[in-house]
């Protein structure tokens, strides 16, 4: 029966699995639509149709606190010493459900408009060209630290109105906070996340106070001004929104850039096609997001009992929606293991779906296209200097570095 508790190839702490989880995903899909995984006490959902449907299913939620106390839901409250992280995380719209999610997303959308994002396009392209130019002048280097990381961090910082002199702190804070999104993070990771949450929150409160005194054209000023029928964001909601936009807005983009270039290097025919035809850039961005998914899974709490293929998953359970597996489901993607930059039928779910669909997806697409284009134009003979080392993380899939020569 689907969902029976058997030994699975899925092992997010095994370096070999982290290096290439896609064969294990194929095995999961072949063995059924849902599987219980004891080490993380989660139900794994590997098929595209199920993942896509459950992302939109209101019987599941990113939180349960709007309906249940921890005890009523059969869960234990987080340790008190982790409180700063949870205060920060739990007031961001990604981890809220209606009506709070609806209210905050509506207000954030008033400041984070398509026009706001589009106005950044010239800055993104100029910065991408500058960063790639520096890499070329140096004769090569680490693509991650030279281009993939600084581009999205600078763009989000520019959007928020963070002064250039303060931007070096943002990436370490973000990395430490995001460590808590891995499976069963150890206590040292939690301590770093808590410390970063305290420091980042304090910094943003000062920035918000400064923008209250002297509003600018930046997103923080926009969040302060955003209101709807007298409703405004609280200061904590503004802080949490800014952190969410930075973390979600650059972690995935950094990893998509590094994963994407490593995929291109391993598929020289596709890289040659892209170098020869820049009109492939839009579909290339989507295919690279699908082919080696930067966010491998997303979790949901079961608020009301659901059934998947005869397996009843009770209230209080947690499901792990396997984005990486869904994006390689042969029921949806023809030859999913093949990188095809001209793929037009590409309903990947790398940005999620439903009410939590990534609000920053348009900006991420601009950044990815800009850095890809700049590297193709200014470093047309770029190639890897060595095989890169993967980060040990499973959930946020990326490379520690990607050394290139020109």
N, C-alpha and C positions, 0 to 999 in steps of 0.2 A: 504494500500500500504506500502511496505517496506520503512523505513526511515521516516514515518510520525512522527510528533512531539507530542508524547504522554508521559504520566508519566512513568518513568522507575524505576525499583528497584535499578538501578545503583546509588550509592551515596557515592563517595570516601571520604566524610567528616563525614560519620556516623560510629562510632566505631563498631557497630554490623556488618556493611558491611565489614569494614577493617578486622575484626576478621575472617570472612568467606565469601569471595566474590563469591564463586563458585555456590551457588544456584541462585544468581542474574544473573550470566553469562549464566546459563542454560535457564533462562527465556528470556534473550536477544536473545540467539540463536534460541529459539522456536518462537520468535516474528518476526524474520526477519534477513536479512543479514547486514543491516546498520540502525543506529538510530541516530538522532540528539540529542545532549545533551547540553541544553542551558547554564547551569552554567559554563561550560568551553568552550562553543562555538566550540564544536568538533563533528565530526561524528564518532560514535563508531562502530568498525568492530569486531564482536565476533567469526566468523567461521574460522577454521583452513585453509581451501582452500583459502579464501579471504585474510586472513592475510599473508599467505605464498606468494600468487601471488603479493600482493601490495608491499611487501618488495622488490620485484624484478622489480617493474613497474617503468620505468624511467619517467613517467608522474608525479611521486611524488618525493619529495626530503626532505632531512633533513634541507635544507636551501632554500631560494628563492633568496638570495642576488646575486647569480651569474647570475641571469636573470632579476630581477626586483628591483627597488627601493621600499622602504616601502610604499610610497604613491601609486605607480603604482599597488601594490599588495593589496591595501586596508587595510594596516596594519599601526600601529603607531610605530615609532622608540622607542626603550627602553629608559628609563630616562637616562640623561647624567651621573647621579651619579652611575649608574650600569655599566658604561663603562669598568672598569677593569675586571669584571666577563665576559662580552661578548667578550672582546679582547682575553681573555684566552680561553674561550669556542669555539669561532668562528674560531680559527686557528687550532683546533684539527680535525683529519680526520673524526671523528664520525659526525661532524656537517658541513661537506663540501661535495660538489658534484663535479663530473668531470668538468674540467680537474684537479682542485686543489687536489681533493681527490685521483685521480689516481696517481698523481705525489708523494704526501706525503706518501700514503700507500706503493708505490713501494720502496721509499727510506727507510721507517721504516722497511719494510720487509727484507731489506739487513742487518739490525742490529738485528732484532727480528726473527732469523731463527729457524727452528725446532732443529738444533744442539745446538743453544744457550739455548733453553728451556730444551732440554734433559740433558744438562750438569748440570742443576739445580736440577735434580731429586734426587741425593744423599743428597744434602743440604735440600731439602724439607722433605724427609723422616726422616733425622736425627733431624731436628727441630721439626717436628710433634711428634716424640718419646720423645724428651726432654720436650716439653710443656705438653704432656699427663702425662709423668712421674712426673712432678711437681704437676699436678692436683691430681694424685693418692697419692703422698706423703702428700698432704694436706687433704686427705680424702674426697675430693669433692670440690665443689665450683661452680662458674658461668662458664659454658662451653663457653659462648660467649667471656668473657674477658680473660679466661685462655687459650683457644685454637683457637676458630673461628676467633677472631680479630687479635691476634699477628702473626699467621702463614702467611696469605697472605700479610700483611703489611711488614713483615720482608723479605719475598721472593722478592716482588717488589723492596724494598729498596736495597736488596743485588744485584738484577739485575741492578738497576740504579747506584749502587755504592754510595749510601747514607751512610755515616758513622753511626755506631750504636748509637753514642752519639746524633745524630740529629733525630733519627727515631720516638721519642715520639711525635714530632710535626705533623707527617704525617697524622695520623688518624683524629685528630680534624680538620685539614685543609680540608681533604677530605670530612668529614661529613658535614661541613659548606657549602662547594661548592655544594655538592649533594642535599642540601636542595632546591636549585633553580630548580631542576628537578621535584619537586612535582607540582600538579595542583594549579594554582593561589597562589603562595607562598606569605605570608604576608611580609610587608616591613622590619620587624625586621630580617626575614630569609634572605632577599636580602642584608641587611647591613652586616650580618655575612659572606655571600658568597663573597661580594665585599672585605671585609677586608682579608679573607682567600686567595682570588685570588691575592691580592697585596703582601701579605707576602710570599705565596708559590712561586709566580713568582720571587720575589727578591731572595729568597733562591736558586732557580734553576739557575738563571743567574750567581750567584756566583759559583755554582757547575760546570756549563758549562765552565766558565772562568778558573776554576782550572783544568778541564780535557783538555782544549786547551793547557795549559802550560805543563801538565803532563798526557798524555793519559794513560788509564788503559785497563783492559779487560772487563769493564762494558758497559752497554747499552748506557749510555750518551756518552762515548768515541766512541762507534759504530755509534751513530747518528751524531756526529760531522764528522766522517770519511766517512759516507755514501754519495756516489755521483753517478750520472748516466749521462753520456755524458756532464759532466761539471756542472750538476744541483745539488744543495745542499739544505738542509733544512735551512731556516732562523732561527735566534735565537728564535724568537717568536714561530715558528712551533716546534722547539725542546722543548721549555718550555711547550707548549700546549700538545705535545705528551706525555711528562713525566707525566703531571697531569692526562691526560686521562688514561694512563696505570695504574697509582695508583688507581684512582677513580673506573674505570671500573674493574680493576684487583683485587680489594679486596672487594668493597661493595657487589658485587654479590656473591662472594665466602663466605664472612661472613654470609650473609643471607641464602645462600644455605645450609651451614653447620648447622646453628641453626634450620631452617625450616625442614631440613632433619632428624635431630635427634628427633625433636618433633614429626614428622610423624612416625618415627620408634617406639618411645615410645607408640604412640597411636595405633600401629599395631604390637602387641607383636609376632604374628605368623611370620611376615616378619623379625622382628629383630632376632628371634630365628633361622630362616632359614639362615640368613646372618652369625650369629655367628657360625653356624654349617658348613657352606660352603663358604670359602673365594673366591672361583671362581666366586661367584655372584657379587663381587665388581664392575667390569666394568658396568654391566647392572644396578646395584643398583645406581651408581652415576647418570646415565642417567634418571632413573625412579624418583629419588628424585628431580632432576632438573625439571622434568615434573610435578610431583604431586603437589608441592607447589612452584610455579615459583617465583624466587627471584626478577625478573624485570617483573612487571605485565603488563605494556604496553609501546609502543614506538610510538612516534608521527611522522607524515609526513605532509608536506605541499603539497597541490594540485597545481602543476605547470601548468597542462593542464587538462581541464575538464575530469572527469571520470564518468562512470555510473556503479552502482552496483544494480542489480536486479530491474531495472526500475527507480531507484532514481539517478537523475543527481546531482553530487557534483561539484559545480563550482570552477574554478580557484580562488585561494585566501583562500580556506577553509583549515581546518586542520582535519586530520583523526587521530583517536586514535586506533592503532592496538593492540587489547587486547590479549597479549601473554598468560595470565593466562586462559582466556576463550578458546583460540585456543588449548591449551595443555590439555583441558578437553572435547574436541569435540568428541562425540560418533561416528561421521561419520568417524573418523580416529583411535580412540583408543577404544579397546574393554573394557567395564566397566571402563571408565576413572576415576570414583570416587574411584576405588579400588587401593590401593598400591600393586604393583606386581613387586618385585625386580628381577624377572626372565624375565620380559617383554623384548622381543628382537625386536619386531616390534614397534619402538619408535621414530618416526620422530618429536620429540618435537622441538620447535623453541625458546628455552630459550636463545640461542646464536644469534638469529636473522637469517637473510638470505640475499642473494644478495651481493652487493658490500660492505655493512656495516657489514657483518658477523664478529663476534667477533674475532679479531686477537689473543686474549689471551685465546681462548677456550682450546687449548692443555695444557696450564699451569694450568688453572682452574681445568681441569680434574685430573691432577697430584696431585694438592693440596687437592682436595676433597677425592680422593682415599687414599692419604697418611694419612690424619687426621682420616678418617673412619677406616682404617686398624689399626692405632696406638691405637685408642680408643677400638676397638674390642679386640686387643691383650692384652693391658695393663690394661684395665678397663672392664673386661668381665661381671661384674655384675652391671655396671652403670645403674642407674634409676633416674627418675626425683624426686626432693625433693618437688616440688609444681608446680601447673599450671603456665606457664610463662605468662608474660604480653607482648602483641604485641606492637611494635612501632606504633605510630599513622599514619605513612606514608602509603600511598596506592601504589604509583608507585614502590618504592623500599621496598619490603615486607620482614619484618624480625621481630625478637624478641628483646625486650630490654635486656633480659637475659634469661638464662636457667640453673637454679640451679639443680645440680645433686649430688647424694650421691653414694657411692661405696659399 
